[in-house]
Amino acid sequence: MSLAGLGALLVAKAVFTPAPVCDPSVKSKTVILLDYSEDVSTQTKASIIGRAWKMIDEEVPEGELVSVFSLSKATKTDFKPLFSACKPRKTGSRTTEDVRRIRRDFEEKFMKPLRAELSAPIPGSDESPIAQALIDLSLDDLRFRSPDVTRLAVFSDFMENTSNFSMYKCSSPGEAVNQFRASRVGAVERPQFKNVDVRMHIIPRNNISRPALQCRDRFWMWFFGDNQGTCKNNSCLTPDYLPG
């Protein structure tokens, strides 16, 4: 009788204990990097929020870790996520769980704070060290590196601008890579990605010279060029302009 009772308790625990929010069987990760320290139009901001949420809602499996980062004045010395949480379940079993509570938790603990961070204004900065931020992310074992696939969505004008290297001062596409590498002597020059699905969501700017734009295009093709493994997509690098 005792053994039967213990067995029944173990079965009941397995049936009625909800699955953990962070599913250990889900090895993939999603990272969003926001870089729009300059003013952006209303339609651009709306599209950023819409695209980010569409990816999370439609592509990210339940139990996967989602992290949101932004560029600010503190990026160089204190680069940490604005938001980092596993995507919880939207639904549950009506016979063993409180389905309304599950949906409420999904809304309150994940959807609302995530949308709030995507919608919040990013503090202005004199510099835009987006390449350094991406290199730092590529070395993050907790939130970025994955044995499965990492979805990386970057919302930026992709105009790297620091005291050591600035695309605004670049006049020849052939110089962009060499100048950046020279500025990174003694540090990682470009990220080594593995199984990373990179999505470049390009914020339009009207005040950039044609040579600088050519430098930008050449630079990022090189920067994202070391991507091994599989990203489970037709292309592991997808550039796409935002409206505005």
ZIMO-V371667 format. One record per helix or strand of 3 or more residues. SS is the DSSP state (2 for helix, 1 for strand). FROM is the first residue (numbers start at 1). TO is the last residue. If there is no record, write none. Layout:
SS/FROM/TO
SS/FROM/TO
//
This chain:
2/2/16
1/29/34
2/42/59
1/65/70
1/83/86
2/99/119
2/130/138
1/150/156
2/167/169
2/173/183
1/196/202
2/210/223
1/237/241
//
